[in-house]
Amino acid sequence: MTSQRLSLFFAPLVLLGLLVGLADLGQASTGEDEDYYMQELLTREQYNQVQSLEKPVASIPERQDHNPVKKVPKGKEKTEKTNADAKAANKKPEKPKKSALKGPNSSSDGEKQYKSMKEECPPMGLETLKIDDFQLHASTIRRYGLGAHRGRLNIQAGLYEDDLYDGAWCAGRDDPLQWFEVDARRLTKFTGVITQGRSSLWSSDWVTSYKVMVSNDSHTWITLKNGSKDLIFSGNREKEIPVRNIFPVPVVARYIRVNPRSWYNSGSICMRVEVLGCPMPDPNNYYHRRNEVITTDDLDFRHHSYKEMRQLMKVVNEMCPNITRIYNIGKSHNGLKLYAIEISDNPGEHEVGEPEFRYTAGSHGNEVLGRELLLLLMQFICLEYLSGNQRIRHLVEETRIHLLPSVNPDGYEKAFEVGSELSGWSLGRWSNDGIDIHHNFPDLNSVLWEAEAKKWIPRKMFNHHVAIPEWYQSRNASVAVETRALIVWMEKMPFVLGGNLQGGELVVTFPYDKTRSLGVTREQTPTPDDHVFRWLAFSYASTHRLMTDANRRVCHREDFAKEDGTINGASWHTAPGSMNDFSYLHTNCFELSMYVGCDKFPHESELPEEWENNRESLLVFMEQVHRGIKGVVRDMQGRGIPNAIISVEGISHDIRTAADGDYWRLLNPGEYRVSARAEGYSLTSKKCEVGYEMGATRCDFTISRTNLSRIKEIMERFNKQPIRLPVRQLQARRSRERRLGT
């Protein structure tokens, strides 16, 4: 590093030392979600259209908002951001990582410690909750629910405003003396600020320009300058789309304040904020976080584009060719293949008696943490298998695992292009044709419940494998191509257990996701297997580092830790046509949703810690596929019988055998009366006991043909005509009968 660059780098430190005696300039005084998503989608389109037409603007925006700051003549202020660099600013720089899978990345100049004056640090963690509530302060607040602790980027409010969980920090007064403050608790190099307006369906509040001030003692404050004048940053143009401002020169301090100078003329001073900052070196480890987590796994911790995801899957396949296979289940709306990777000791084959498990992620394209977790899990299993990890080897040898990291690659590419902090809450959520894939499945709940009300079960209709309605299969139905591909995949593979990874919360949800009562948005709606689903949900939540922590801060407005980090989907918010309900009612697979983090799109620097938060949970949940009973249903000749029905006494939900006659029935420990039957075969029952130790109990069945089915088979063989023997054969048989009689 040259002496000139060193002087530039430490200029902020010198400036702080010279100005430490200046006066304090800052102290002068599941229905609702869709509405939010649609609102942001429309405003983002309008925002992009306006931005593409506008010329570069001065640092103080010229608009008809309330603005107590005197306008600066054109050309006097330095332009903060031009249209040319705005596009580049939206793209988050990716730092190359060393990985056991990819090898070290090379650079012609090596790892430069100083690249440009506009250096950018990662988010400090307002959105991810690394910054706790006690580190956030404000000049005034309108009420507790709009306090400083709610001023976090992308925090969500409820449908109705309340006194506890609203969607921003809002000042108690609307004047230019208000401020929002973050205490970093240690010297930090601040490089930028990201702002948003208030999350609300009923109010329109956002800040259009602001100053930034820093301090080392929270008493003496220094305002960032543009020459000899205070630097004014352009804020938001609406409430949902984040706006990032990078400081011309990094500033080192402990405290940072955002001082609103103007705001939307029909609204109030309300903000959601993220601060970009790098902690300064701490030789004595004095500021070490108590809950800081460092992973020892040498994996590829970064966000992957579609092309990079495909390449990474190929690398894993080449490293572990004997236990992996890459295939695709179909294509997205834009023609991107939906790639899955299979992990098994015999990839490409279904082994009799071996259960099949699946993880999917990215049905909402902007919820990218689940996608990266599956890519990390794929790498982890491969490396641990090669290193001889007995737990992983047993899992691979006894289970056929399928990982589908990106159900909605079109949506992901939209969010990835903008970057983790600027994608907002909903950009990329839907498929390219505007469909929410996770809630795009046929509503089989209504079909089943109507049949139950009419007492058609089991006489006219089964309580499982509910058929897909004809209207849903028509070409004119609003069904995403990704959803159709998923359904074909789910029908083809005999999955036993599945989890779909989502984001924006910390909770595990289980079916039913739709309320049984009409017009009710929240209602406990259990399945016949509610006790099993609760155990499966708890197995993930209880092994997650944060989900069941009663002391953790809520992500947005729901305290799921009180319920051990799990909840029945319908009691949270009703969701007809969910993937979980469809999987349970149309196939044998028990499906749950894992919301794996408060931040849908965490910064790349957060991925190692998020991996540690979820790694054990991902493994433990997979192991639950071996809980319950398993077996094979055969005929008297020893042949497996497909589509035989397995019933458990007291549980009004049956399953069916796979093509080879094998089955798996998830059950909690206990003793059960289990029956097996098939068309044309007699019903057979036996007691099967499930223990507490891991491993499904073997419970095989041999069933015989009924007399009626034998007669029908003979009749069909002879075209349903009486058997007529030739005259000679008939005479010979009668003569034999007479001889035997004499």
Secondary structure, DSSP 8 states (H G I E B T S, - for coil): --HHHHHHHTHHHHHHHHTTTS--SS-----HHHHHHHHHHHHHHHHHHHHHH-----SS--SSSB--S----TTTS--S--HHHHHHHHS--------TTT-----TT-S-S---SS----B-STTTT-S-GGGEEES--SSGGGSGGG-BTT----SS--SS--SSEE-SS-STT--EEEEEEEEEEEEEEEEE----SS----EEEEEEEEESSSSS-EE-EETTEE--EE--SSSSS-EEEEEEEEEEEEEEEEEEEEE-TTS--EEEEEEEEEE---TT-TT--TT----------S---HHHHHHHHHHHHHHSTTTEEEEEEEE-TTS-EEEEEEE-SSTT---TT--EEEEEE-SSTT--HHHHHHHHHHHHHHHHHHHT-HHHHHHHHH-EEEEE--S-HHHHHHHHHH-TTTSTTTTT-S-TTS--GGG-S--HHHHHHHHHHTT-TTTTS-SSS----HHHHSTTS---HHHHHHHHHHHHS-EEEEEEEE-SEEEEEES--S-SSTT-SS-----TTHHHHHHHHHHHHTTSSSTT-TTS--SSS--GGGGTTEEEHHHH---TT-HHHHHHHHSS-EEEEEEEES-SS--GGGHHHHHHHHHHHHHHHHHGGGSSEEEEEE-TTS-B-TT-EEEETTEEEEEE--TTSEEEE---SEEEEEEEE-TTB--EEEEEEE-SSSS-EE--EE--B-HHHHHHHHHHHTTT------HHHHHHHHHHHHHHH-
